[in-house]
Amino acid sequence: MRTFRYCRDPLFLTCVVTYTINRWLVKPHVAATFPREHLNDLICLPFWIPIMLFLQRRLGLRRHDRPPLAFEILIPLILWSWMFELWLPGNALGRGWCTSDPWDVACYSVGAFAAACFWRWWYEVAGSGSVAGTVS
């Protein structure tokens, strides 16, 4: 099994590039709804989880370098959904800039599930060399 690469993880880096292209090249020139309203929600957890786990590792709160475990994906999914889709839109702190949208939760969930599948494949299956023919 490969060790988790945190902020050098290929999915994390793909999310950084995707966000940058979407923010500076797509959104200003394309009127399509998905890139304007939902793409960032889709890549939100695959982007933030490696950063959060890296910080936890540096603080000694995470004691291994395995790919994200199920609870390390599920807890941020639940907290992020609650914070940005329920709590902030419902109080004065977030009412001006935060809108509750159930589609955002769906995008967070799809992104989290896709990230979990990728991380399992990339670090465990492909890392073993048995499926993808690579050697770690």
N, C-alpha and C positions, 0 to 999 in steps of 0.2 A: 504494500500500500504506500502510495506517495504521501508525503506530509503536506498539510494544507498550507497554501502559500499566502494567505491573508490578502494584503494589498497588491500582491503580484499574481493573484489567482487569475486565470484566463477569463473566467466569467465576469469577475469584477472589472478587469481592464476593458472587456467588451462593453460593459455598461457605461464606463467612463467615456469611451469613444462614442457610443450611441447617444448618450446625453448631450455631448458636445456638438455632434452633427445635428441632432434634433433642435437644440437650443439656438445655434447660430446659423444653420443652413436651411433647415426644413421649416420650422415655425414661422420665420419672417416671410416665407415665400409660398407656403402651401396653406390652403384653407381647410384641408381635410380635418375631421374631428379627432380621429384616433391619435395622430402625433401631437396635436395641440392639447388634448385633454386627458389622455390615458397612457401614453407611452412611458412617461416618467413614473407613473404608478406601477406599471408592469415591471420596470427595472429597479424599483425602489429597494426592495429587500435584497436582491442579489448584489446591490451596490452597498447598502449599509451594513449587512451582516458581517462581511469580512472586516470592515473597519471596527465594528463593535467587538468582534472576537479578538482582533489584534490588540485593542486596548485592554480587554479583559486578560489576555495573555501577558501583556506587559505589566499589569498590576498584580499578577499572580492569582487572579480569580479563575483562570482557565489553565489547567495543568497538563494539557496535551495539545498536540498539533494534528489531530485527526480532522477530517472534514467535518463541517457542522453537523451536530447530532440533531435529531428530530425536535427536541425541546428548544435547541438553540435557534431553530427556525420558527417554530410555532409561537414561542413567547413574544418575539418581536412582531410577528404578524398580528397577534391579538392586541398587543399594546399600541402598535402603530394605528391599527384600525380604530380602536377605541379613542385614542387621542385626537386623531385628525378627522374622524368622521362622526364622532359623538360629542366628546368633551369640548374641544375648541370651538366648533360651530355653535355650540349651545351656551357659550359664555362671552362676556365682553372682551376677554383677551384675544379670542380668535374670530369673533363675529365679522370683523371688517375684511379679513383676508382668507378665511377658511369656510368652505361650503361643504356641507354633508352630501355625499354622493355614494350610493350603494355600489355603483359600478367601480369606484375606486377600490373598495374592499375586494371585489371580484378580481380586479387587476393585481392587487397585492397578493391575493391567494394564488392566482395562476403563476405569477412571477416566483413566489416562494416554492410552489410545487415543482416548477420547471428547474429552479436552482437546485433543489434537493435532488432531483433526478440527475442533473448534470454532475453535481459534486459527487454523488455516489458512483456514477459511471467514471468520471475523470480520475478520481483519487483511488477508487477501490478496484473497479473492473479493468479499466485501461492501464492503471498503474501496476497491476499484477503481471501484465504482459500476456495474459492468457487470451484476451479477446482481440485487442487492437494490435497485438504483435510488438508492443513497445517494451522496452526494458527500463525500469526505474533506476 
